[in-house]
Amino acid sequence: MLRGSAVFMLGIGLLFFRYLFLGNFAVVDPGKVYRSAQPKGALGWVRDYHLASILNLRGGSPADAWYASEVRACEREGIDFYDLPMVATRRPTRAELLVLLDLLERCEYPLLIHCKSGSDRTGLASALYRLSVLAEPPERASEAFSVWRGHFPIGGPELLQEPVKEYSEWLKSRGMTHTPQRFRQWVEHDYRSGGSDSDLEIPLRPGARPQITTATERARK
């Protein structure tokens, strides 16, 4: 029992060390896709990994210092900055999934995906990449939602896993195997959306959004 508790506490310690000192940085696809928490400072990973695009899932606006700093750094380095605010405790909408799938198909690589902690929304986008680009089956793609990346499926973040889980169940019920095309068709025609899609456009274009100060936007951060 004591040994198990010690292993658990060591794991928690490593998790916080990774988040606090390493920015929860990880490789999704070597040389092509990376994931992290909110980048700090002057985006040191930009040159280290020759980034061409950054996808921000956290929200924010030019009124936020971290947001303005990230946008400036992208402009200075010639990096495409994509901004798709998502909520970490809500089931994704169909439009959000389709925007992400479209972006992963046409953006310039290498790509860095991040939200605030790099755990939940970033886990979803990473799972979608593994499904749609790497063609991994949903059981493997779901590994993007990892406790070791800070994803704890309780209190809301577990809702982000639902598209992957439901797609897996849909395949099994029909005796089908996964293909990227089949997943996209499932999202388009069979996925039960989690909310309103009215304010999203496809394709998502690079660039900062105007300053937004609504209660909903503040909740995303």
C-alpha positions in Angstrom: 0.0 0.0 0.0 2.8 2.4 1.0 4.7 1.5 -2.2 1.6 2.2 -4.3 1.1 5.6 -2.6 4.7 6.5 -3.2 4.4 5.6 -6.9 1.2 7.7 -7.2 2.8 10.7 -5.5 5.9 10.4 -7.7 3.6 10.4 -10.8 1.8 13.5 -9.6 5.2 15.2 -8.9 6.4 14.4 -12.4 3.2 15.7 -13.9 3.5 19.1 -12.1 7.2 19.2 -13.0 6.3 18.7 -16.7 3.7 21.4 -16.5 5.6 24.0 -14.5 9.0 23.6 -16.1 8.6 21.9 -19.4 5.3 23.5 -20.5 3.6 20.1 -20.8 5.4 19.9 -24.2 5.1 16.6 -26.1 5.6 15.3 -29.7 2.4 14.1 -31.4 4.0 13.3 -34.8 7.8 13.8 -35.0 8.8 16.7 -37.1 5.2 17.6 -37.8 2.9 18.1 -34.8 3.6 19.1 -31.2 1.4 19.9 -28.2 1.9 22.0 -25.1 0.4 24.3 -22.5 0.3 28.0 -23.0 3.7 28.9 -24.4 5.7 31.3 -22.3 8.1 34.1 -23.0 9.2 34.5 -26.6 7.9 31.2 -27.9 11.3 29.5 -27.7 9.9 26.4 -29.4 9.4 28.3 -32.6 13.0 28.1 -33.8 13.8 24.8 -32.0 11.0 23.0 -34.0 10.9 25.2 -37.1 7.1 25.9 -36.5 5.1 27.1 -39.4 1.7 27.2 -37.6 0.3 27.6 -34.1 -3.2 26.6 -33.1 -4.6 28.3 -30.0 -7.6 26.6 -28.4 -7.6 28.7 -25.3 -9.4 31.8 -26.5 -8.2 35.2 -25.2 -8.1 38.5 -27.1 -5.6 41.3 -27.7 -6.5 42.7 -24.3 -4.7 39.7 -22.7 -0.9 40.1 -22.4 -0.2 36.4 -23.1 -2.4 36.5 -26.2 -0.9 39.8 -27.6 2.6 38.5 -27.0 1.9 35.2 -28.8 0.4 37.0 -31.8 3.3 39.4 -32.0 5.8 36.5 -31.9 4.0 34.7 -34.7 3.9 37.9 -36.8 7.6 38.5 -36.2 8.6 34.9 -37.1 6.2 34.6 -40.0 4.1 31.9 -38.4 0.4 31.3 -39.1 -1.6 31.9 -35.9 -4.9 30.1 -35.8 -7.4 30.9 -33.1 -10.3 28.6 -32.2 -11.7 29.2 -28.7 -13.0 26.1 -27.2 -14.5 25.2 -23.7 -12.7 22.5 -21.8 -15.8 21.4 -20.0 -18.3 21.1 -22.8 -19.1 18.5 -25.5 -17.6 19.8 -28.8 -19.9 20.9 -31.5 -20.0 19.4 -35.0 -18.7 22.7 -36.4 -15.7 22.7 -34.0 -14.7 19.2 -35.0 -15.1 20.0 -38.7 -13.1 23.2 -38.4 -10.3 21.3 -36.7 -10.4 18.5 -39.3 -10.2 21.0 -42.1 -7.4 22.9 -40.5 -5.3 19.8 -39.9 -5.8 18.9 -43.6 -4.6 22.3 -45.0 -2.4 24.1 -42.5 1.4 24.5 -42.9 3.4 22.2 -40.8 5.1 21.8 -38.4 2.2 22.8 -36.1 2.1 23.5 -32.4 -1.3 22.9 -30.7 -2.0 24.4 -27.3 -4.6 25.6 -24.9 -4.0 26.7 -21.3 -2.7 23.6 -19.7 -2.1 21.4 -22.8 -4.3 18.7 -21.3 -7.9 18.7 -22.5 -8.7 20.8 -25.6 -5.2 20.1 -26.8 -5.8 16.4 -26.2 -8.9 16.6 -28.4 -7.1 18.3 -31.3 -4.2 15.8 -31.0 -6.6 12.9 -31.0 -8.3 14.3 -34.2 -4.9 14.6 -35.8 -4.1 10.9 -35.0 -7.5 9.9 -36.4 -7.5 12.0 -39.5 -3.9 12.3 -40.6 -2.1 9.3 -39.0 -5.2 7.1 -39.6 -4.9 5.6 -36.1 -8.0 3.7 -34.9 -10.0 5.5 -32.2 -8.7 3.2 -29.4 -5.1 4.4 -30.1 -6.0 8.0 -30.9 -7.8 8.3 -27.5 -4.4 8.0 -25.9 -4.0 11.7 -26.6 -6.2 12.1 -23.5 -3.6 11.2 -20.9 -3.4 11.6 -17.2 0.3 12.1 -17.7 -0.6 15.2 -19.8 -2.9 16.4 -17.1 -6.2 15.2 -18.4 -8.5 14.1 -15.6 -11.8 12.8 -17.0 -14.0 14.2 -14.2 -15.9 17.5 -13.7 -16.3 18.3 -17.4 -13.1 17.6 -19.4 -14.3 14.0 -20.0 -16.9 15.5 -22.4 -14.1 16.2 -24.9 -13.5 12.4 -25.2 -17.1 11.7 -26.3 -16.6 12.2 -30.1 -13.8 9.6 -30.1 -15.6 7.1 -27.8 -18.9 7.4 -29.7 -17.2 7.0 -33.1 -15.4 3.8 -31.8 -18.8 2.4 -30.6 -20.4 3.3 -34.0 -17.7 1.4 -35.9 -18.0 -1.6 -33.6 -21.8 -1.7 -33.9 -21.5 -1.9 -37.7 -18.4 -4.1 -37.9 -16.4 -1.4 -39.7 -12.8 -0.4 -39.5 -11.6 3.2 -39.2 -10.5 5.3 -42.1 -10.0 9.1 -42.0 -12.7 9.5 -44.6 -15.2 7.4 -42.6 -14.5 9.5 -39.5 -15.2 12.8 -41.3 -18.4 11.4 -42.7 -19.5 10.3 -39.3 -18.8 13.8 -37.9 -20.8 15.3 -40.7 -23.8 13.0 -40.6 -24.0 11.0 -37.4 -22.3 13.0 -34.6 -24.7 14.6 -32.1 -23.5 18.1 -31.8 -22.9 19.7 -28.4 -24.2 23.2 -29.0 -24.7 26.0 -31.5 -22.5 26.2 -34.5 -23.7 29.5 -35.9 -20.6 31.6 -35.2 -18.0 29.3 -36.8 -16.8 29.5 -40.4 -14.9 26.9 -42.4 -12.1 27.4 -43.3 -10.5 28.9 -40.2 -8.3 31.8 -41.3 -5.0 32.7 -39.6 -4.9 35.9 -37.5 -5.9 37.4 -34.2 -9.5 38.0 -33.3 -10.9 41.3 -32.2 -11.0 42.1 -28.5 -13.8 40.1 -26.8 -14.8 40.6 -23.2 -18.1 38.5 -22.8 -18.6 36.2 -19.8 -18.5 33.2 -22.2 -15.1 34.3 -23.6 -13.7 34.8 -20.1 -14.8 31.3 -19.1 -12.8 29.8 -22.0 -9.5 31.0 -20.7 
